Amino acid sequence: MYETNYHRPSSLAEAAQLFSGADDAAYLSGGHTLIPTMKQRLAAPSDLIDLTRIAELTGIDQSGDTLTIGALTTHAEVAASPAVRSAIPALADLAGSIGDSQVRHRGTIGGSIANNDPAADYPSAALALVATIHTDKRSIAADDFFTGLYDTALEDGEIVTKITFKVPAEAGYGKFRNPASRYPMAGVFIAKHGDGVRVAVTGSGSDGVFRLADAESALAGAISADALSALNVDAGGLMSDIHGSAAYRANLIKVMAQRAAGNMGKAIIV
Ligand SMILES: Cc1cc2nc3c(=O)[nH]c(=O)nc-3n(C[C@H](O)[C@H](O)[C@H](O)COP(=O)(O)OP(=O)(O)OC[C@H]3O[C@@H](n4cnc5c(N)ncnc54)[C@H](O)[C@@H]3O)c2cc1C
């Protein structure tokens, strides 16, 4: 790693001030993406601004049909939260499927959402659950937040403070894990809301997470695996890499969508 200045602010205002005063700063949450990137010398921020002591970024709360999760909440905390498990059990299961125990106890939902890895789990839940990403400056609908590979609507220095999810009538998640990294090669989150069904796919899109309109129409009547039997997922726009071709991923999306649709109320992890 290159030399870097380490800061540990105790408020959002202090963090933002440190960021704007530095040459090339980066925020640090769980560090499970940023630190490996720095170790590989792919990133060399002049200043690391550790967010983990900022109380404004913590907490889980449900009020009406809104579930709020603070940006610093670790994947393990989401998975174990009685509030999340009671409101959206598939979301708790999704969090429990991320990486391994070390990753889940350090990695945070805010870091994951801000990083927008095309294979991260949470972006699919955020799109399907009509989430809003709240920052120290504004609120951004998930529909407008994920703008491409590792790219988001966040401006330089903007801090994700919390994510609010719309509690659905029911939800399910189907995830096929890369056996080495445990990131999804295809992760399909289905949520049934009063005004329709949302289906979002992660792990497969060349531009990152996306909604699958054909699956949403097919499930509009009733949610079942059979309702997706005629689904034909277009391989155009899907990733091809050493782990699988676009055609393989297209088939995997259909299979994971059917697993999710046939097992609403939880996540099916393969
Ligand atoms: C071995 C391994 C396996 C993994 N498997 C999975 C998996 O199966 N599924 C999955 O989804 N993820 C997986 N991950 C990623 C893991 O979930 C990370 O925790 C996550 O990507 C980043 O969260 P973090 O808190 O560690 O962020 P950090 O590494 O601290 O930060 C990541 C990026 O986000 C920025 N950032 C962090 N917090 C904020 C904030 N509040 N506001 C604005 N910007 C911020 C940072 O500046 C940095 O650019 C895996 C990671 C590893 C190392």
The ligand as an ORCA input file, in Angstrom:
! r2SCAN-3c Opt
* xyz 0 1
  C     -14.067    -12.505      0.007
  C     -15.207    -11.547     -0.209
  C     -16.441    -12.067     -0.581
  C     -17.519    -11.192     -0.817
  N     -18.715    -11.734     -1.185
  C     -19.759    -10.904     -1.421
  C     -21.038    -11.427     -1.803
  O     -21.273    -12.639     -1.883
  N     -22.031    -10.527     -2.047
  C     -21.845     -9.166     -1.924
  O     -22.785     -8.410     -2.165
  N     -20.668     -8.651     -1.546
  C     -19.629     -9.480     -1.296
  N     -18.429     -8.960     -0.889
  C     -18.292     -7.486     -0.747
  C     -18.660     -7.053      0.682
  O     -20.045     -7.154      0.795
  C     -18.213     -5.612      0.981
  O     -18.463     -5.450      2.299
  C     -18.906     -4.490      0.221
  O     -18.746     -4.561     -1.147
  C     -18.346     -3.134      0.547
  O     -18.755     -2.756      1.814
  P     -17.698     -2.187      2.838
  O     -18.458     -1.703      4.010
  O     -16.629     -3.206      3.092
  O     -17.132     -0.919      2.034
  P     -15.660     -0.319      1.887
  O     -14.729     -1.324      1.338
  O     -15.254      0.356      3.155
  O     -15.964      0.803      0.786
  C     -16.344      0.429     -0.534
  C     -16.514      1.700     -1.388
  O     -17.648      2.440     -0.961
  C     -17.276      3.736     -0.444
  N     -18.099      3.930      0.766
  C     -18.141      3.119      1.853
  N     -19.099      3.536      2.703
  C     -19.669      4.634      2.136
  C     -20.737      5.508      2.514
  N     -21.440      5.317      3.649
  N     -21.058      6.528      1.686
  C     -20.388      6.725      0.518
  N     -19.370      5.928      0.109
  C     -19.030      4.894      0.901
  C     -15.784      3.651     -0.170
  O     -15.138      4.901     -0.289
  C     -15.330      2.683     -1.259
  O     -15.203      3.356     -2.483
  C     -17.339     -9.795     -0.664
  C     -16.088     -9.280     -0.267
  C     -15.034    -10.138     -0.057
  C     -13.718     -9.553      0.376
*
